[in-house]
């Protein structure tokens, strides 16, 4: 789910400011399904599945506030989803079913990444800077993104909630 501007741009700018090389190649978002390679001929069934998932959910309010980290398990600093986390969990379970059913390496935890794979001192700084972050917005739906040959993630399809 995309984080709308100006909040999304502010988080992306912060991520770039920390020296994260992925900052400009990944739009600011809350992941519902980790990157998943699918055959092209499966796309119509996947799009049908995602449309049905969206139709079964309603728009909701999301509040992003404060920082968190997955360290020491993973070198990630993120902004916490304080309100809307339960809706994200329900959506994630529905998305990760049917043609997109798969096991996860880690339990699902809705978040917005602000630094990833950087030295510990930079992750510490990112954590401190994100502590005061706060943004609230309505979530009207979610999107499907694709990973292009230039290694940039781009929105491809949108799915609106009922």
PyMOL commands that set and color helices and strands:
alter all, ss='L'
color gray80, all
select helices_A, chain A and resi 7-17+40-55+85-95+98-100+120-130
alter helices_A, ss='H'
color red, helices_A
select strands_A, chain A and resi 60-69+76-83+111-116+134-139+141-147+153-160
alter strands_A, ss='S'
color yellow, strands_A
deselect
rebuild
show_as cartoon
